[in-house]
Amino acid sequence: MRIRALFLMLLFAPLAGPLGGLHAQAVIDPGMGATGHFDMTGFPQWSRDLRRASIVAFGSFPFMYLISHFAFDTYRFSVNDRDMRYAPWPFTAPGRAPHSQAERFQIIGIAAASAVFISVIDHGIERSRRNRLAREAQALAPGMPIIIRTPLHGEEAPPPDIELDPEAETL
């Protein structure tokens, strides 16, 4: 009974915090410099690309770890003649064969290499997009206005103030 009460208290305690307010925490204004948006315009392009690549690599690592762990377990399961001790995660048995340290390093290495590969692919896509936009910007002469002409009344309709004489000669 006490375990159930403790469980319910731990389950609903985080929900009661925002309602009553957290009085132990004080709101401190750190000033303008700390609250402003981080501006990367003063940095060179290679450092912005490196920052984006690191964000993509570290962000994709957990997903790549889960995928590589499942793929490695599936491979190990199939190599060991579908022995249930080597079944992948959702199908694991209580007497499961644990991974060796070399296998754990292999899974982490595969996940890290996959995350870096995704980061490199993202860099290539971003770089090609940036080059395409630069080519489009350089295609126009400097100072040349962009003028888009569209007919007022459709492609073949003449303006309403001009009457066409069907017997008139065409040029």
N, C-alpha and C positions, 0 to 999 in steps of 0.2 A: 504494500500500500504506500509506503514511504517512497519507494522508487518511482511509482507512478506519479505521485504528487511532485517529486523533484523533477521528473521528466516534463510534466506539464508546466511547471514554473520556469524551467529553462527554455521551453518552447515559446511561451508567451511573454517572457521578460523583454526580449528585444522589441516587441510590439508596443509595450507600455512606455518605453523610453521617449519616443518622440511626442507622446501625448502629454506627459508630465513635464517634459523638458529636462535637459541634462544640466543641472545647476553647477556641477563641478567644473564645467568648461566655460571659460570666459571668451567673449568675442573681442579679438584684438585686431585693430586696423594696422596692417603692416606698412601702409603708405602706398604711394602711387607706383613706385618701381616694382614692388612685389605683386601687385594686383593686375598689372597690365599684361596684355598678350605678348608672348615671346615673339619677337620680330626677327626673321632670318634674312632680311633684305640686305644687310651689310656684309653678309658672309659670301665667300666665293661659291660658285656653282658646285664644285667638287665636294665641298663640305656639306652642302645641302643634300646632294645625292647620297653621300655617305650616311648622313643622319637618317634619311628615308630608308636606305637599305638596312640599317641596323634596326629600325623600328619594325620593318616588315619581317626581318629574320627572327627577331626575338618574339614578335607576335605570332608568327606561324610555327614556332618551335613546339609549343604544347600540342597543337593539332598533329604535327608531323610525328611527335613522340607517340601519340595514341595510335596513329595509323601504322607506324613502323613496328610498334609493339604487337599490334594485332596481326600484321603481316608476318612478322617473325614467328609468332606463336602458331599461326596457320601453317607456315612452312615446316616448323618443327613437328607439328602434329602429323602432317602428311609424310614426312621422312620416316617417322617412327611407326609406320603402319597403322595409323589412326588409333593409337593407344590412348585411352581416355586420360591417362596421367599427363599427357602432353597437349590436351585440348586447349584451344584459345580461351581467352578470358570469359566470355559469357557462358561457356560450357564447361568450366573447370570443375574437377572432381575434388573431394576432400583430400585425397592422397596425392596431390599434384606434385610433379617433379619440378623443383625450383630451378631458376636460371642460374647458370654459373656466372662468375664475375666477368669472364670474357664475353659471354653472351650479352650481359647487361651493357658492357662497354660498346659492343657491336650495335645494339639497339640505339643507344644514345648517339653513337657516331653516325648511323644511318639517318636518324632524326635531324641531327645538326647539319649534315650534308644536304638533306632535302630542304631544310629551312633556308640555307644559303642559296641553293639552286632556285627556290621560289623568289628570293630576293634579287638574284641576278636576272631572272626572267622579268620581274617587275621593273628593274632598272632599264632593261632593253626596251620594254614597252613605253616607259616614261620618256626615254631618250628619243625614240622614234616619233612620239607625239610632239615633243619639244622641237625637233628638227622640222617636222611637217609644218608646225605653226610658224617657225622662222622663215621657211621657204615661202609660205603664203604671204607673210608680211613683206618679204623682199620682192615679191612678184610685181607689186605696184611701184610706179615711180614716186619719189618723194613729193609730197604736196598734191598728188593727184587725188581728186575727190572720187568717192565711190558713188556712182549714179546708177540707180536701178530704174529702168523705164518699163512701165506696164501700161497697156491701153486702158482708157477709161471705161469703154463700153464693150469689152470683150475683144477677141482677136479680129473678127470679121465685121462687126457692126460699125457703120459710119457714124460720125458725130450727128446729133439730132438736127443741127441747123443747116446741114448740107443735103439738098435733095438731089438724087441721082436721076438723070434723064436716061432712060433705057435706049433712046435713039441717038444719043450723043456719041461722037467718035471717041475712041480710046486712044491714048497716046502710045 
